[in-house]
Amino acid sequence: MSQTNILLEAGTNELEIVEFHLDEKDPKEGVYKGYYGVNVAKVLEIIRMPKVTEMPEVRHKSVLGAFNLRSQIIPLVDLSVWLGKERASSTEEAKVVVTEFNSVNTAFLVSGVNRIHRISWEEVEAPNAYVSAITNNSVNGVVKMDGRIIFLLDLERIVSDLNPQLALRLDSKVDWSGSKGYRALVADDSTVIREMIKSLMQKAGFHVEAVNNGKEGWERLTSIKTRCEKEERPLSDFVHVVISDIEMPQMDGHNFCRRIKEDPLLKSLPVILFSSLITDKLRHKGLSVGADDQVAKPEISYVAQRSITLIEKYAADAQAAGHGHAAAVHHPD
């Protein structure tokens, strides 16, 4: 499948999603068609059902086995089983969506693939508690379109649950005792990931404020900017670095970063994009909106280290330019 999404201009707050469906058994209707979607940027291709070989010691019953695709062994996950649904038999030939993110390939069995949609992140709503509960906490966005609801799947959550080695963790070999208590603003729409980033960054010596998406992050920075100007205080009294996911409802990380880097005051903030979408094919998007660094999940230790390096570099550059009184790093009391 062609990566059409990489042609989109970065920072426009748009994305393209592949819509597919699951035919689920329903006691009342017989068969219920559930609609789901994933970011095109994570989809390598869509194929017919391959020959699958069982895998020993699988962690979850949704893992049907693995198959060989161009010399790569790829695990196949029955999405219906993962979501706690019972897949209904159909005359339609099942499809397999092969994905790649976080340098990991995983395939998902679905009933059929519909089409690709280009939408704005403003159209994506965060799932409520009920939706999260009935989808095994595997949905991170809801889109209402043409009289139906499309649930955007949190593939990172699914894959990390199936493979705990992909979870975020700090490198135990790094000595964080010398950290200086810098302030980080973290934006991530996943409650689980957001709290993990916050906890791990705190262990690395940071004071962390976390928000649910880029829109909330931008509103928070705008508030900080107003206070800085009103009280004639440096930005570093409130925040030293921004760490942002890319895929988020309302405002994505690319748009969030572009707004920061286009603002006369806020552009002095280092911005690190921390996402499963950081790949060689897509890295140019982060560069085009001015991101200071881009780190693929789950490398949280590198994020903490790069945050410190960038904060100190920005402060040194400002002092060298003769603006040290306004941009020097201020540490929390």
Secondary structure, 3 states (H helix, E strand, C coil): CCCHHHHCCCCCCEEEEEEEEEEEEECCCEEEEEEEEEEHHHEEEEEECCCCECCCCCCCCCEEEEEEECCEEEEEEEHHHHCCCCECCCCCCCEEEEEEECCEEEEEEECEEEEEEEEEHHHCECCCHHHHHHCCCCEEEEEEECCEEEEEECHHHHHHHHCHHHCCCCCCCCCCCCCCCCEEEEECCCHHHHHHHHHHHHHCCCEEEEECCHHHHHHHHHHHHHHHHHHCCCHHHCCCEEEECCCCCCCCHHHHHHHHHHCCCHHHCCEEEEECCCCCCCHHHHHHCCCCEEEECCCHHHHHHHHHHHHHHHHHHHHHCCCHHHHCCCCCC
